[in-house]
Amino acid sequence: MGVVALAVVVVSLPLAVLGAGIGVFAGVVTWLLHLAGWGKPTGPRPAGEWSWRARDLAARRGHPDCLGCRMAGRRISAAMAAASPGTATRPAPAAAAP
C-alpha cells in the first residue's frame, strides 16, 4: 500500500502543474480574445450584435468596470461609455404601476 501511495503522490505533482498551466493558458487566450473584440460586455446589446459572429466594436476603447480592459490599460469612465455610441447600456427601470 505504501508504494501505491508514493506513486500517486509522485505522479500527482506533474499532473497538478500541467493542469495549472492549462488553466493559465486558457485565461490568457480568453483575455486576448476579449481585447480583440470577441468577448462581449455584460448587459443588453443592440440586435445587430446578438450573433456570436459579431465583434464588439467598443472593445478597443475598453469596457466600463472591466478588469481585463483595466489590465490592458484601456480605461473608460462610465460617463464616457454612456456618451459613446456602440456600447451596451442598460435600459431604465420601468415605473411601478399604482
CYANA upper distance limits for C-alpha pairs under 8 A (distance plus 0.5 A):
  1 MET  CA      5 ALA  CA      6.77
  2 GLY  CA      6 LEU  CA      6.65
  3 VAL  CA      7 ALA  CA      6.66
  4 VAL  CA      8 VAL  CA      6.79
  5 ALA  CA      9 VAL  CA      6.86
  6 LEU  CA     10 VAL  CA      6.62
  7 ALA  CA     11 VAL  CA      6.57
  8 VAL  CA     12 SER  CA      6.31
  9 VAL  CA     13 LEU  CA      7.12
 10 VAL  CA     14 PRO  CA      8.15
 11 VAL  CA     15 LEU  CA      7.07
 12 SER  CA     16 ALA  CA      6.45
 13 LEU  CA     17 VAL  CA      6.71
 14 PRO  CA     18 LEU  CA      6.57
 15 LEU  CA     19 GLY  CA      6.55
 16 ALA  CA     20 ALA  CA      6.66
 17 VAL  CA     21 GLY  CA      6.66
 18 LEU  CA     22 ILE  CA      6.74
 19 GLY  CA     23 GLY  CA      6.73
 20 ALA  CA     24 VAL  CA      6.74
 21 GLY  CA     25 PHE  CA      6.60
 22 ILE  CA     26 ALA  CA      6.60
 23 GLY  CA     27 GLY  CA      6.73
 24 VAL  CA     28 VAL  CA      6.77
 25 PHE  CA     29 VAL  CA      6.72
 26 ALA  CA     30 THR  CA      6.59
 27 GLY  CA     31 TRP  CA      6.65
 28 VAL  CA     32 LEU  CA      6.67
 29 VAL  CA     33 LEU  CA      6.66
 30 THR  CA     34 HIS  CA      6.67
 30 THR  CA     39 GLY  CA      8.42
 31 TRP  CA     35 LEU  CA      6.77
 31 TRP  CA     68 GLY  CA      7.00
 32 LEU  CA     36 ALA  CA      6.65
 33 LEU  CA     37 GLY  CA      6.92
 33 LEU  CA     38 TRP  CA      5.81
 33 LEU  CA     39 GLY  CA      6.67
 34 HIS  CA     38 TRP  CA      5.74
 34 HIS  CA     39 GLY  CA      4.55
 34 HIS  CA     40 LYS  CA      7.72
 34 HIS  CA     59 ALA  CA      7.93
 34 HIS  CA     68 GLY  CA      8.37
 35 LEU  CA     39 GLY  CA      7.84
 35 LEU  CA     59 ALA  CA      6.52
 35 LEU  CA     60 ARG  CA      7.43
 35 LEU  CA     68 GLY  CA      8.26
 35 LEU  CA     69 CYS  CA      7.58
 36 ALA  CA     59 ALA  CA      7.41
 36 ALA  CA     60 ARG  CA      7.94
 37 GLY  CA     55 ARG  CA      5.71
 37 GLY  CA     56 ASP  CA      5.13
 37 GLY  CA     57 LEU  CA      6.94
 37 GLY  CA     58 ALA  CA      8.08
 37 GLY  CA     59 ALA  CA      5.65
 37 GLY  CA     60 ARG  CA      7.82
 38 TRP  CA     54 ALA  CA      8.21
 38 TRP  CA     55 ARG  CA      5.76
 38 TRP  CA     56 ASP  CA      6.72
 39 GLY  CA     55 ARG  CA      8.24
 39 GLY  CA     56 ASP  CA      7.50
 40 LYS  CA     55 ARG  CA      8.28
 40 LYS  CA     56 ASP  CA      6.53
 41 PRO  CA     56 ASP  CA      8.42
 41 PRO  CA     63 HIS  CA      7.42
 41 PRO  CA     88 ALA  CA      7.86
 42 THR  CA     88 ALA  CA      8.35
 43 GLY  CA     88 ALA  CA      7.03
 43 GLY  CA     89 THR  CA      7.39
 43 GLY  CA     90 ARG  CA      6.77
 44 PRO  CA     88 ALA  CA      6.55
 44 PRO  CA     89 THR  CA      7.12
 44 PRO  CA     90 ARG  CA      6.74
 45 ARG  CA     49 GLU  CA      6.67
 45 ARG  CA     50 TRP  CA      7.26
 45 ARG  CA     87 THR  CA      8.28
 45 ARG  CA     88 ALA  CA      5.56
 45 ARG  CA     89 THR  CA      7.84
 46 PRO  CA     50 TRP  CA      7.48
 46 PRO  CA     88 ALA  CA      7.63
 48 GLY  CA     54 ALA  CA      8.21
 49 GLU  CA     54 ALA  CA      5.98
 49 GLU  CA     55 ARG  CA      7.84
 49 GLU  CA     56 ASP  CA      7.96
 50 TRP  CA     54 ALA  CA      7.64
 57 LEU  CA     86 GLY  CA      7.42
 58 ALA  CA     62 GLY  CA      6.93
 58 ALA  CA     63 HIS  CA      7.65
 58 ALA  CA     86 GLY  CA      6.86
 58 ALA  CA     87 THR  CA      6.45
 59 ALA  CA     63 HIS  CA      6.94
 60 ARG  CA     74 ARG  CA      8.01
 61 ARG  CA     74 ARG  CA      6.56
 61 ARG  CA     75 ARG  CA      8.00
 61 ARG  CA     76 ILE  CA      7.48
 62 GLY  CA     66 CYS  CA      8.11
 62 GLY  CA     69 CYS  CA      5.86
 62 GLY  CA     70 ARG  CA      8.25
 62 GLY  CA     74 ARG  CA      5.35
 62 GLY  CA     75 ARG  CA      6.43
 62 GLY  CA     76 ILE  CA      6.41
 63 HIS  CA     69 CYS  CA      6.88
 63 HIS  CA     74 ARG  CA      8.33
 63 HIS  CA     75 ARG  CA      8.02
 63 HIS  CA     76 ILE  CA      6.95
 63 HIS  CA     81 ALA  CA      8.07
 64 PRO  CA     75 ARG  CA      7.80
 64 PRO  CA     76 ILE  CA      5.98
 64 PRO  CA     77 SER  CA      6.37
 64 PRO  CA     78 ALA  CA      6.13
 64 PRO  CA     81 ALA  CA      7.13
 65 ASP  CA     70 ARG  CA      8.46
 65 ASP  CA     77 SER  CA      8.45
 65 ASP  CA     78 ALA  CA      8.35
 66 CYS  CA     70 ARG  CA      6.76
 67 LEU  CA     71 MET  CA      6.60
 68 GLY  CA     72 ALA  CA      6.89
 69 CYS  CA     73 GLY  CA      6.78
 69 CYS  CA     74 ARG  CA      5.48
 69 CYS  CA     75 ARG  CA      7.07
 70 ARG  CA     74 ARG  CA      5.88
 70 ARG  CA     75 ARG  CA      5.96
 76 ILE  CA     80 MET  CA      6.88
 76 ILE  CA     81 ALA  CA      7.23
 77 SER  CA     81 ALA  CA      6.80
 78 ALA  CA     82 ALA  CA      6.75
 79 ALA  CA     83 ALA  CA      6.84
 80 MET  CA     84 SER  CA      6.64
 81 ALA  CA     85 PRO  CA      8.50
 81 ALA  CA     87 THR  CA      7.10
 82 ALA  CA     87 THR  CA      8.04
 82 ALA  CA     89 THR  CA      7.65
